[in-house]
Amino acid sequence: MIKLYGGKRSRAAIAQWYLEELQVPYEFITLDMENGEHRKPEFLAINPMGKVPAIEDNGFYLWESGAILSYLSDQYAKEQSTPQKRAEINQWILFANATLGPGIFIESSRETEKSKLFPPLNDHLSKHDYLVDNQFTAADVAVGAYLAYMPMMLQLDFSDYPAIANYVKRLSERDGFKASLGSRSN
């Protein structure tokens, strides 16, 4: 069984969402971040950076939400994958973690990045239900999580971007979302 290490209000919910979608059994281990449990030798042996999320899968340790999503997709997703499809999925995972997240969640760049990133994303989603091959993948978890966090954490709305709004609504209705990120939005 996979062990998923996280803390309150951490990006471990992103990995948890994908585990729920894949219906892979896992144990969520909540670290007490306020009391430094993530800085203790037991956890530093799993992630020497002392950050969450991290997973253990049969003695294999991995950290960073994007790397975890990519691994889970390779290891447990049921769809067939070509190198090109894997590259597209990873492209969107990297976009979420390296471009979308920092661009929107860093206040000083928010308005500039929003005007650059949201129009092409809205255009893509107006033509596709999901990011890659019109099927739900790890890419949708990565991008969808950040988009879902924006109204919750930043009070951003997508009224100017109806395809993004519809995409977030569609994702938030999935059982896996409800069992992970959705349970944190209250």
CORWO-V194068 format. One record per backbone hydrogen bond with DSSP energy under -1.0 kcal/mol. CO is the residue of the C=O (numbers start at 1). NH is the residue of the N-H. Records with the same first field share a line. If there is no record, write none. Layout:
BEGIN
CO->NH / NH
END
This chain:
BEGIN
2->27
3->56
4->29
5->54
6->31
7->10
10->13
11->14
12->16
13->17
14->18
15->19
16->20
17->21
18->22
19->24
25->2
27->4
29->6
31->33
32->37
33->36
36->39
37->40
40->44
41->45
43->46 / 47
47->50
53->64
54->5
55->62
56->3
57->60
60->57
62->55
64->68
65->69
66->70
67->71
68->72
69->73
70->74
71->75
72->76
73->77
82->86
83->87
84->88
85->89
86->90
87->91
88->92
89->93
90->94
91->95
92->96
93->97
94->98
95->99 / 100
96->101
99->103
100->104
101->105
102->106
106->109
109->113
110->114
111->115
113->117
114->118
117->121
118->122
119->123
120->124
121->125
122->126
124->127
132->135
137->141
138->142
139->143
140->144
141->145
142->146
143->147
144->148
145->149
146->150
149->153
150->154 / 156
158->161
161->165
162->166
163->167
164->168
165->169
166->170
167->171
168->172
171->174
174->178
175->179
177->180 / 182
181->184
END
